[in-house]
Amino acid sequence: MAENEKEAYLALIAAHDNAFNRQVLEGDALYFSSPGNIADLVDDLSPELAAADMKKRNREKIAERFNWPDIIAHYERFIHYSLSTKNERNILYRRYPG
């Protein structure tokens, strides 16, 4: 793991407030919707914030959900499913069984 990846792995996350980030990070991030919100997040950080717990849960999510063997397996299943449907419309518009 590169040094910058190690730092990111241990960092408290501030993420743009959108459906994808909310789905991935769940309640384990600080969310902003504009540049001004980022400054507000920093100004409002409090000692009561459960940052250590948030970082721990994010490390667990990375280890469980976002590791290369699992990512590769998901791509392989998607490719096999896509090739077996023989219908381009299915590839583009249907969710494959993960």
C-alpha positions in Angstrom: 0.0 0.0 0.0 1.4 3.4 -1.0 2.0 6.0 1.8 -0.8 8.2 0.5 -3.2 5.2 0.5 -2.2 4.4 4.1 -3.0 8.0 5.1 -6.4 7.9 3.4 -7.1 4.6 5.0 -6.7 6.2 8.4 -8.4 9.5 7.7 -11.7 10.9 8.7 -13.7 11.3 5.5 -15.4 14.4 4.3 -17.5 13.5 1.2 -19.8 15.3 -1.2 -23.4 14.6 -0.2 -24.7 12.4 -2.9 -26.5 9.0 -3.1 -23.4 7.1 -4.1 -21.3 8.4 -1.2 -24.1 7.9 1.2 -24.5 4.3 0.1 -20.8 3.5 0.4 -19.9 5.5 3.5 -23.3 5.3 5.3 -23.1 7.3 8.5 -19.3 7.1 8.7 -18.4 10.4 7.0 -18.9 14.1 7.2 -21.0 15.3 4.3 -20.9 18.6 2.4 -22.9 19.9 -0.6 -20.9 23.1 -1.4 -17.4 24.6 -0.8 -18.9 26.7 2.0 -20.1 23.6 3.7 -16.5 22.2 3.9 -15.4 25.3 5.9 -18.5 24.8 8.2 -17.5 21.1 8.7 -14.0 22.1 9.8 -15.3 24.9 12.0 -17.9 22.6 13.7 -15.6 19.6 14.5 -16.2 18.8 18.1 -14.4 16.5 20.6 -17.6 14.5 20.9 -17.5 13.5 17.3 -17.0 9.7 17.1 -14.2 10.1 14.6 -12.3 7.0 15.9 -15.4 4.8 15.5 -16.1 6.3 12.0 -12.6 5.6 10.9 -12.7 2.1 12.3 -15.9 1.2 10.5 -14.5 2.7 7.2 -11.4 0.5 7.5 -13.7 -2.5 8.1 -15.8 -1.6 5.0 -12.6 -1.3 2.9 -11.3 -4.6 4.0 -14.7 -6.4 3.6 -16.2 -4.8 0.5 -13.5 -3.0 -1.5 -10.7 -5.4 -1.9 -9.2 -6.5 -5.2 -10.3 -10.2 -5.1 -13.9 -9.2 -4.5 -13.8 -6.4 -7.1 -12.4 -8.8 -9.7 -15.0 -11.5 -8.8 -17.8 -8.9 -9.3 -16.4 -7.9 -12.7 -16.1 -11.5 -13.7 -19.7 -12.3 -12.7 -20.9 -9.2 -14.6 -19.0 -10.2 -17.7 -20.1 -13.8 -17.7 -23.7 -12.7 -17.1 -23.5 -10.1 -19.8 -22.1 -12.5 -22.3 -24.7 -15.1 -21.5 -27.6 -12.8 -22.1 -26.6 -12.1 -25.8 -28.8 -9.0 -25.6 -27.1 -5.6 -25.4 -30.2 -4.0 -24.0 -30.0 -6.4 -21.0 -26.4 -5.4 -20.4 -27.3 -1.7 -20.4 -30.6 -1.6 -18.6 -30.9 -4.7 -16.3 -29.1 -5.3 -13.0 -27.2 -8.5 -13.1 -27.4 -11.0 -10.2 -24.4 -10.1 -8.1 
